[in-house]
Amino acid sequence: MDGVHVAGPAVEGEELVLTDGALAFVADLVRTFRPRRDELLALRTVRREEYSAAGGPNFLTETEGVRQDPSWRCAEAPAALRDRRVEITGPTDAKMAVNALNAGAKVWLADLEDANTPHWRNVVGGQVTLWHVARRSLEFTQADGKHYALNPESATTTVVRPRGWHLDERHVQVDGAPAVGALVDFGLHFFHNAHQLVEREAGPYYYLPKMESYLEARLWDEVFTYAQEKLGIPVGTVRATVLIETLPAVFQMEEILYELRRHISGLNAGRWDYLFSAIKTLRDAGPRFVLPDRASVSMTAPFMRAYTELLVSTCHRRGAFAMGGMAAFIPSRRDAEVNERAFAQVRADKEREAGDGFDGSWVAHPDLVPVALAVFDAQLGERPNQLDRLRDDVWVERDDLLNFAATPGEVTEAGLRVNVSVALQYLGAWLDGLGAVAIHNLMEDAATAEISRSQLWQWLRYGTVLDSGAVVTQELVEKVLAQEAAALTGTTPHLEEARALFAKVALDEEFADFLTLPAYDLID
């Protein structure tokens, strides 16, 4: 096709999804929306500098009328999305997709983003999986002969998470420039599956990550409208849930709902990326925003509590669902005591969310579905959600959202070492093609590595003192990095590449906005 070039290794099943019609549709989306996407990415840099100078973001005066207008509400959710009490997340390889869809959750978040590496085989292979999911034909046989197939009784709804606006797809060139990764992911899925999903009243539905402003939400609304009109699907059929996982976005939640009001069904508290974004956004704003070890920053920390309560009250006031955060525990097959403790923690976390008014929550493993389901069943009973709980008791101001200093905990040498070790293990697996990695009985994705490296960068910048009395210096971090890398020798793939990448994004004076950007240059 004129102006469109696809280059990448052959992928099984690619003939189903890399069709001329689909690629022409993607190219049309890219040509139409890439210029505005580029403008909005440039605006992020301008806004971050403003936030640093002002000591953080604030609620916008330009959109005060939207927030104060009581008359507007989001479109009513379709039947397939009215009960979302437990959602399971995971990558889109066939085996994990079957397991997720058969787990008994209400929703499967089919992740083409943080739990997926953008190797071409994963980008295309994920689309092949989703092609079969839309047609209820997904099955998989592994090398030992074990066969996986969809349970015909499964009623789990699929919601697809494309990549964020910041990521490009170099394997698809449109007019000599890389395509926008989000538009490749959305465009291929929508083109091939929208009509099938509409016929089954099962979609198409999407999770939208990493947005920083209502203007970025407006762009997605324009994409949805354009795509539906192109394929003859009624505008408003697409439904999206937006992850509120950046610090700027939490100050614009109402505006994001407004921009997407024809197409939105809810917001999600993406808590791990939110911590990363908080550090990234305020990295130059002074030491009062230095956070303790990431293990100490729980959902009961005052600034995190303000974030989640504001999310629930904002959503329910406008008729949208509030979705809780991830339970990332991976059950042990050998240690029942570990499982008992972890299940109790997961149960307590979900009880807090259900009690706060969340309409559902996330888990990372099928064994956690019944744990979370029992909590929300007890809270909801026969009701599908808690939209009637308006949380009029919640009053959150700017200072509450920026009160990092009240977070309990210390910066410790053990925490520094955990950040280094876990990030190295994750990055090694990421470079090898795995975006969702089990480490220390937790399912980790890119957010873990982002928090780890941004914390080290922040501690180094402000000369933070550890519990041992040592000051975080470049020499100390390099020493720990060498020691932790040595301990992982023989167990972690691509260890030297992972070590060099981590050193770059944690130690360079210039902070990389996303570690996946330089990491992308290292994969096929």
C-alpha positions as CSV (number, residue, x, y, z in Angstrom):
1,M,0.0,0.0,0.0
2,D,1.1,3.5,-0.8
3,G,3.0,5.0,2.2
4,V,2.6,2.0,4.4
5,H,5.4,-0.4,5.2
6,V,5.3,-3.3,7.6
7,A,8.6,-4.9,8.6
8,G,9.0,-7.7,11.2
9,P,9.7,-11.4,11.6
10,A,6.9,-13.7,10.5
11,V,4.3,-14.5,13.2
12,E,2.0,-17.4,13.3
13,G,-1.5,-16.3,12.4
14,E,-0.5,-13.0,11.0
15,E,-2.6,-13.5,7.9
16,L,-5.7,-13.1,10.1
17,V,-4.8,-9.6,11.3
18,L,-2.2,-8.0,9.0
19,T,-4.7,-7.7,6.1
20,D,-4.6,-4.9,3.6
21,G,-7.9,-3.6,4.8
22,A,-6.8,-3.5,8.5
23,L,-3.5,-1.9,7.6
24,A,-5.2,0.8,5.5
25,F,-7.5,1.5,8.4
26,V,-4.6,1.8,10.8
27,A,-2.8,4.1,8.4
28,D,-5.8,6.3,8.1
29,L,-6.0,6.6,11.9
30,V,-2.3,7.4,12.1
31,R,-2.4,10.1,9.4
32,T,-5.5,11.7,10.9
33,F,-4.5,11.7,14.6
34,R,-0.7,11.5,14.8
35,P,-0.1,15.2,14.4
36,R,-2.4,16.0,17.4
37,R,-0.8,13.2,19.4
38,D,2.6,14.7,18.8
39,E,1.4,18.1,20.0
40,L,0.0,16.7,23.2
41,L,3.2,14.8,24.0
42,A,5.1,18.1,23.6
43,L,2.6,19.8,25.9
44,R,3.4,17.2,28.6
45,T,6.9,18.6,28.9
46,V,5.7,22.1,29.1
47,R,3.2,21.2,31.8
48,R,5.7,19.3,33.9
49,E,8.0,22.3,34.0
50,E,5.0,24.3,35.2
51,Y,4.2,21.8,37.9
52,S,7.7,21.8,39.2
53,A,7.7,25.5,39.5
54,A,4.3,25.6,41.2
55,G,5.0,22.7,43.6
56,G,2.7,20.3,41.8
57,P,-0.4,20.3,39.6
58,N,-3.7,21.9,40.6
59,F,-7.4,21.8,39.6
60,L,-7.8,23.8,36.4
61,T,-9.5,27.2,36.3
62,E,-10.2,26.8,32.6
63,T,-12.6,23.9,33.2
64,E,-14.2,25.0,36.4
65,G,-17.5,25.2,34.6
66,V,-17.4,21.5,33.7
67,R,-16.8,20.5,37.4
68,Q,-19.5,22.8,38.7
69,D,-22.2,21.8,36.2
70,P,-24.4,19.2,37.8
71,S,-26.4,18.4,34.7
72,W,-24.1,16.1,32.7
73,R,-23.6,12.4,33.3
74,C,-21.7,9.7,31.5
75,A,-23.6,7.3,29.2
76,E,-25.3,4.4,30.9
77,A,-23.1,1.3,30.8
78,P,-24.0,-1.6,28.5
79,A,-25.2,-4.8,30.1
80,A,-21.9,-6.5,29.7
81,L,-20.2,-3.9,31.8
82,R,-22.7,-3.2,34.6
83,D,-21.2,-5.8,37.0
84,R,-17.5,-5.6,37.2
85,R,-16.9,-6.8,40.7
86,V,-13.7,-8.7,39.8
87,E,-11.5,-8.2,36.8
88,I,-8.5,-10.3,36.0
89,T,-5.6,-8.8,34.1
90,G,-2.9,-10.3,32.0
91,P,-1.0,-10.5,28.7
92,T,-2.6,-11.8,25.5
93,D,-0.7,-15.0,24.8
94,A,-3.1,-17.8,24.1
95,K,-2.5,-19.9,27.2
96,M,-2.9,-17.0,29.7
97,A,-5.9,-15.7,27.8
98,V,-7.7,-19.0,28.1
99,N,-6.9,-19.3,31.8
100,A,-8.0,-15.7,32.5
101,L,-11.3,-16.1,30.6
102,N,-12.0,-19.4,32.4
103,A,-11.2,-18.0,35.9
104,G,-14.7,-16.8,36.7
105,A,-14.0,-13.1,36.7
106,K,-16.5,-10.6,35.3
107,V,-13.9,-8.9,33.0
108,W,-10.6,-9.9,31.5
109,L,-8.3,-6.9,30.9
110,A,-6.4,-8.1,27.8
111,D,-3.2,-6.2,28.2
112,L,-1.3,-5.0,25.1
113,E,0.5,-2.5,27.3
114,D,2.5,-2.9,30.6
115,A,2.1,-6.6,30.9
116,N,3.2,-7.1,27.3
117,T,6.5,-6.4,25.6
118,P,6.3,-4.7,22.2
119,H,8.3,-7.4,20.4
120,W,6.6,-7.8,17.0
121,R,5.7,-11.4,17.8
122,N,3.8,-10.2,20.9
123,V,2.1,-7.2,19.1
124,V,0.8,-9.5,16.3
125,G,0.3,-12.6,18.4
126,G,-1.8,-10.6,20.8
127,Q,-4.1,-9.5,18.0
128,V,-4.4,-13.1,16.8
129,T,-5.5,-14.1,20.2
130,L,-8.0,-11.3,20.4
131,W,-9.3,-12.3,16.9
132,H,-10.1,-15.8,18.2
133,V,-11.5,-14.5,21.5
134,A,-14.0,-12.3,19.6
135,R,-15.1,-15.4,17.7
136,R,-15.1,-17.7,20.7
137,S,-12.6,-20.0,19.0
138,L,-9.5,-19.6,21.1
139,E,-7.5,-22.7,22.0
140,F,-3.9,-23.7,22.6
141,T,-1.8,-26.9,22.8
142,Q,1.6,-26.6,24.5
143,A,4.6,-28.7,23.7
144,D,3.8,-31.4,26.2
145,G,0.4,-31.9,24.6
146,K,-1.7,-30.2,27.3
147,H,-4.6,-28.5,25.6
148,Y,-6.3,-25.2,26.7
149,A,-9.7,-24.1,25.3
150,L,-12.4,-21.6,26.3
151,N,-15.1,-22.9,28.6
152,P,-18.3,-22.5,26.6
153,E,-20.0,-21.4,29.8
154,S,-17.5,-18.5,30.3
155,A,-19.3,-15.1,30.4
156,T,-16.2,-13.0,31.0
157,T,-16.2,-9.7,29.1
158,T,-13.0,-8.7,27.3
159,V,-11.6,-5.2,27.7
160,V,-8.5,-4.4,25.7
161,R,-5.7,-2.1,26.9
162,P,-3.7,-0.6,24.0
163,R,-0.4,1.1,24.5
164,G,-0.2,4.6,25.9
165,W,0.1,7.7,23.6
166,H,3.8,8.0,24.1
167,L,4.8,4.7,22.4
168,D,5.4,4.3,18.7
169,E,5.4,1.1,16.7
170,R,8.5,1.0,14.4
171,H,7.5,-2.1,12.6
172,V,4.6,-0.2,11.0
173,Q,5.8,2.8,9.1
174,V,3.3,5.3,7.7
175,D,4.6,7.9,5.3
176,G,8.2,7.2,6.5
177,A,7.6,7.5,10.2
178,P,6.7,5.0,12.9
179,A,3.0,4.5,13.5
180,V,1.4,5.4,16.9
181,G,1.5,2.2,19.0
182,A,-1.9,3.0,20.6
183,L,-3.5,3.4,17.1
184,V,-2.0,0.1,15.9
185,D,-3.3,-1.8,18.9
186,F,-6.7,-0.2,18.8
187,G,-7.0,-0.1,15.0
188,L,-6.2,-3.7,14.4
189,H,-8.5,-4.9,17.1
190,F,-11.4,-2.6,16.2
191,F,-11.2,-3.3,12.5
192,H,-11.3,-7.1,12.8
193,N,-13.6,-7.6,15.8
194,A,-15.9,-4.6,16.3
195,H,-18.8,-6.0,14.3
196,Q,-18.5,-9.5,15.8
197,L,-18.5,-8.0,19.4
198,V,-21.4,-5.8,18.6
199,E,-23.4,-8.8,17.4
200,R,-22.7,-10.6,20.7
201,E,-23.3,-7.4,22.8
202,A,-19.8,-7.9,24.2
203,G,-17.9,-4.8,23.0
204,P,-15.8,-3.3,21.7
205,Y,-14.4,-2.1,25.1
206,Y,-11.1,-0.6,26.0
207,Y,-8.9,0.4,28.9
208,L,-6.9,3.6,28.2
209,P,-3.6,4.0,30.0
210,K,-1.1,6.8,30.9
211,M,-3.1,9.9,30.0
212,E,-2.1,13.1,31.6
213,S,-4.9,15.5,30.6
214,Y,-8.5,15.9,29.5
215,L,-7.1,17.0,26.1
216,E,-5.6,13.5,25.7
217,A,-9.0,12.0,26.6
218,R,-10.6,14.3,24.0
219,L,-8.3,12.8,21.4
220,W,-9.3,9.3,22.2
221,D,-13.0,10.4,22.0
222,E,-12.2,11.7,18.5
223,V,-10.5,8.5,17.5
224,F,-13.5,6.4,18.7
225,T,-16.0,8.6,16.9
226,Y,-14.0,8.5,13.7
227,A,-13.5,4.8,13.8
228,Q,-17.1,4.0,14.5
229,E,-18.2,6.2,11.6
230,K,-15.7,4.6,9.2
231,L,-17.0,1.1,10.0
232,G,-20.7,2.0,10.2
233,I,-21.0,1.3,13.9
234,P,-23.3,3.6,16.0
235,V,-21.3,6.3,17.8
236,G,-21.3,5.5,21.5
237,T,-21.0,1.7,21.0
238,V,-17.3,1.8,22.1
239,R,-16.9,2.0,25.8
240,A,-13.7,2.9,27.6
241,T,-12.4,2.8,31.1
242,V,-9.6,5.3,31.9
243,L,-6.7,4.4,34.2
244,I,-6.1,7.3,36.5
245,E,-2.4,6.5,36.9
246,T,-0.7,9.8,36.5
247,L,-0.5,12.7,39.0
248,P,-1.7,15.3,36.5
249,A,-4.8,13.2,35.6
250,V,-6.1,13.0,39.2
251,F,-6.6,16.7,39.1
252,Q,-8.6,16.4,35.8
253,M,-10.8,13.3,36.5
254,E,-14.0,15.1,36.0
255,E,-12.9,16.7,32.8
256,I,-11.7,13.3,31.5
257,L,-15.1,11.8,32.2
258,Y,-16.7,14.8,30.4
259,E,-14.7,14.5,27.3
260,L,-15.4,10.8,27.0
261,R,-19.0,11.0,28.3
262,R,-20.5,9.2,25.3
263,H,-17.9,6.5,25.4
264,I,-16.8,6.1,29.0
265,S,-17.9,3.6,31.6
266,G,-15.5,4.3,34.5
267,L,-12.1,5.2,35.9
268,N,-9.5,2.8,37.5
269,A,-7.1,3.6,40.3
270,G,-3.8,2.4,38.7
271,R,-1.9,2.7,41.9
272,W,1.6,1.5,40.9
273,D,2.0,3.7,37.9
274,Y,0.5,6.5,40.0
275,L,3.4,6.3,42.3
276,F,5.8,6.4,39.4
277,S,4.1,9.4,37.9
278,A,4.1,11.2,41.2
279,I,7.8,10.9,41.5
280,K,8.4,11.7,37.8
281,T,6.1,14.7,37.8
282,L,7.6,16.3,41.0
283,R,11.2,15.1,40.6
284,D,12.5,18.7,40.4
285,A,10.0,20.2,43.0
286,G,12.1,19.6,46.1
287,P,12.9,17.0,48.8
288,R,9.5,17.3,50.4
289,F,8.3,15.0,47.7
290,V,10.8,12.2,48.4
291,L,9.0,9.0,49.2
292,P,10.1,6.1,51.4
293,D,10.7,2.5,50.2
294,R,7.9,1.6,47.8
295,A,6.9,-1.3,50.1
296,S,6.0,1.3,52.7
297,V,3.8,3.4,50.4
298,S,0.5,1.6,51.0
299,M,-3.0,2.6,50.0
300,T,-3.6,4.0,53.5
301,A,-0.9,6.7,53.0
302,P,-2.7,10.0,53.2
303,F,-2.0,11.1,49.6
304,M,-3.0,7.7,48.2
305,R,-6.2,7.7,50.4
306,A,-7.1,11.1,49.0
307,Y,-6.5,9.9,45.5
308,T,-8.8,6.8,45.7
309,E,-11.6,8.5,47.7
310,L,-11.7,11.4,45.2
311,L,-11.9,8.9,42.3
312,V,-14.9,7.1,43.8
313,S,-16.8,10.2,44.6
314,T,-16.0,11.7,41.2
315,C,-17.1,8.6,39.3
316,H,-20.3,8.0,41.1
317,R,-21.4,11.7,40.9
318,R,-21.3,11.3,37.1
319,G,-22.7,7.8,36.8
320,A,-19.4,6.0,36.0
321,F,-17.8,3.0,37.7
322,A,-14.9,3.3,40.1
323,M,-12.5,0.3,39.7
324,G,-10.0,-0.6,42.4
325,G,-6.3,-1.5,42.1
326,M,-4.3,-4.7,41.5
327,A,-3.8,-7.6,43.8
328,A,-0.6,-8.9,42.4
329,F,0.1,-11.9,44.6
330,I,1.0,-15.2,42.8
331,P,0.0,-18.2,45.1
332,S,2.8,-20.6,46.0
333,R,2.4,-24.2,45.1
334,R,4.6,-25.3,48.0
335,D,4.1,-22.9,51.0
336,A,0.6,-22.8,52.4
337,E,1.6,-20.4,55.2
338,V,2.8,-17.8,52.6
339,N,-0.5,-18.2,50.8
340,E,-2.5,-17.8,54.0
341,R,-0.8,-14.5,54.9
342,A,-1.0,-13.2,51.4
343,F,-4.7,-14.1,51.0
344,A,-5.4,-12.3,54.2
345,Q,-3.7,-9.1,52.9
346,V,-5.5,-9.4,49.6
347,R,-8.8,-9.8,51.4
348,A,-8.2,-6.8,53.6
349,D,-7.2,-4.6,50.6
350,K,-10.4,-5.6,48.8
351,E,-12.5,-5.0,51.9
352,R,-11.1,-1.5,52.1
353,E,-12.0,-0.9,48.4
354,A,-15.5,-2.4,48.7
355,G,-16.1,-0.4,51.8
356,D,-15.0,2.8,50.1
357,G,-17.5,2.4,47.4
358,F,-15.5,0.9,44.5
359,D,-17.6,-1.1,42.1
360,G,-14.9,-3.8,41.5
361,S,-11.2,-4.5,41.6
362,W,-8.3,-6.2,39.9
363,V,-6.5,-9.4,40.5
364,A,-3.5,-10.9,38.6
365,H,-4.0,-14.6,39.1
366,P,-7.0,-16.9,38.7
367,D,-6.6,-18.2,42.3
368,L,-7.3,-14.7,43.6
369,V,-10.7,-14.4,41.8
370,P,-12.7,-16.2,44.5
371,V,-11.0,-14.2,47.2
372,A,-11.9,-10.9,45.7
373,L,-15.3,-12.2,44.5
374,A,-16.3,-13.2,48.1
375,V,-15.5,-9.7,49.4
376,F,-17.5,-7.9,46.7
377,D,-20.3,-10.4,46.9
378,A,-20.6,-9.6,50.6
379,Q,-20.7,-5.9,49.9
380,L,-22.9,-5.9,46.9
381,G,-25.3,-8.8,47.4
382,E,-27.6,-8.9,44.4
383,R,-26.7,-5.4,43.2
384,P,-24.3,-5.2,40.2
385,N,-22.4,-2.2,41.5
386,Q,-22.4,0.7,44.0
387,L,-23.2,3.6,41.7
388,D,-25.8,4.7,44.3
389,R,-23.1,5.4,46.9
390,L,-22.3,9.0,46.0
391,R,-19.7,9.6,48.8
392,D,-20.9,13.1,49.5
393,D,-18.8,12.8,52.6
394,V,-15.6,13.1,50.6
395,W,-13.9,16.4,50.4
396,V,-10.4,16.4,48.8
397,E,-8.2,19.4,48.1
398,R,-5.0,20.0,46.3
399,D,-2.9,19.8,49.5
400,D,-4.3,16.4,50.3
401,L,-3.3,15.0,47.0
402,L,0.2,16.4,47.3
403,N,0.8,15.5,51.0
404,F,3.7,13.1,50.3
405,A,5.5,14.2,53.5
406,A,2.8,12.4,55.7
407,T,3.7,9.0,54.2
408,P,5.1,6.8,57.0
409,G,8.2,4.8,56.4
410,E,11.9,5.1,55.8
411,V,14.4,4.9,52.9
412,T,16.4,1.8,53.7
413,E,19.3,0.0,52.3
414,A,17.1,-3.1,52.0
415,G,14.6,-1.1,50.0
416,L,17.3,0.2,47.7
417,R,18.5,-3.3,47.1
418,V,15.1,-4.7,46.4
419,N,14.5,-1.9,43.9
420,V,17.7,-2.8,42.1
421,S,17.2,-6.6,42.2
422,V,13.5,-6.6,41.2
423,A,14.1,-4.1,38.4
424,L,17.0,-6.2,37.0
425,Q,14.9,-9.3,37.0
426,Y,12.0,-7.6,35.4
427,L,14.0,-5.9,32.7
428,G,15.9,-9.1,31.8
429,A,12.5,-10.8,31.3
430,W,11.1,-7.8,29.4
431,L,14.0,-7.9,27.0
432,D,13.4,-11.6,26.6
433,G,9.8,-11.0,25.6
434,L,7.8,-11.3,28.9
435,G,6.0,-8.3,30.2
436,A,4.3,-10.0,33.1
437,V,6.8,-11.6,35.4
438,A,6.4,-13.5,38.7
439,I,9.0,-12.2,41.2
440,H,8.9,-13.1,44.9
441,N,5.3,-14.3,44.5
442,L,4.1,-11.1,42.9
443,M,3.1,-10.6,39.3
444,E,5.2,-7.6,38.2
445,D,4.8,-5.4,35.1
446,A,6.5,-2.4,33.8
447,A,5.2,-0.2,36.6
448,T,7.4,-2.0,39.1
449,A,10.6,-1.2,37.2
450,E,9.5,2.4,36.7
451,I,8.9,2.9,40.4
452,S,12.2,1.2,41.3
453,R,14.4,3.3,39.0
454,S,12.5,6.6,39.6
455,Q,12.9,6.2,43.4
456,L,16.6,5.6,43.0
457,W,16.9,8.6,40.7
458,Q,15.0,10.7,43.3
459,W,17.0,9.5,46.3
460,L,20.2,10.2,44.4
461,R,19.2,13.6,43.3
462,Y,18.5,14.8,46.9
463,G,21.2,12.9,48.7
464,T,18.8,10.9,50.8
465,V,20.1,9.3,53.9
466,L,19.4,5.6,54.4
467,D,18.4,3.9,57.6
468,S,22.1,2.7,57.8
469,G,23.3,6.3,57.8
470,A,24.8,6.0,54.4
471,V,24.0,8.7,51.8
472,V,22.6,7.6,48.5
473,T,25.3,8.5,46.0
474,Q,26.1,7.3,42.5
475,E,29.0,5.3,43.8
476,L,26.7,3.5,46.3
477,V,24.1,2.8,43.7
478,E,26.7,1.5,41.3
479,K,28.1,-0.8,44.0
480,V,24.7,-2.2,44.9
481,L,23.9,-2.6,41.2
482,A,27.1,-4.7,40.7
483,Q,26.4,-6.8,43.8
484,E,22.7,-7.5,42.9
485,A,23.6,-8.3,39.3
486,A,26.3,-10.7,40.4
487,A,23.7,-12.5,42.6
488,L,21.4,-12.9,39.6
489,T,24.0,-14.3,37.3
490,G,22.8,-17.5,35.6
491,T,19.1,-16.9,36.6
492,T,18.2,-13.7,34.7
493,P,18.2,-13.5,30.9
494,H,19.9,-10.5,29.2
495,L,21.4,-9.5,32.5
496,E,24.1,-7.3,31.2
497,E,21.7,-5.4,28.9
498,A,19.3,-5.1,31.8
499,R,22.0,-3.8,34.0
500,A,23.2,-1.2,31.5
501,L,19.6,-0.1,30.8
502,F,18.8,0.3,34.5
503,A,21.9,2.3,35.2
504,K,21.0,4.6,32.3
505,V,17.5,5.3,33.5
506,A,18.3,5.4,37.2
507,L,21.6,7.3,37.2
508,D,21.6,9.6,34.2
509,E,21.2,13.3,35.1
510,E,18.4,13.6,32.4
511,F,15.3,11.6,33.6
512,A,13.9,9.3,30.8
513,D,10.1,9.8,30.8
514,F,9.6,6.1,30.3
515,L,12.2,3.3,30.5
516,T,10.3,1.4,27.8
517,L,11.5,4.1,25.3
518,P,15.2,3.2,25.5
519,A,14.3,-0.4,26.1
520,Y,12.4,-0.6,22.9
521,D,15.6,0.1,21.0
522,L,17.0,-3.2,22.4
523,I,14.4,-5.6,21.1
524,D,13.3,-7.0,17.7
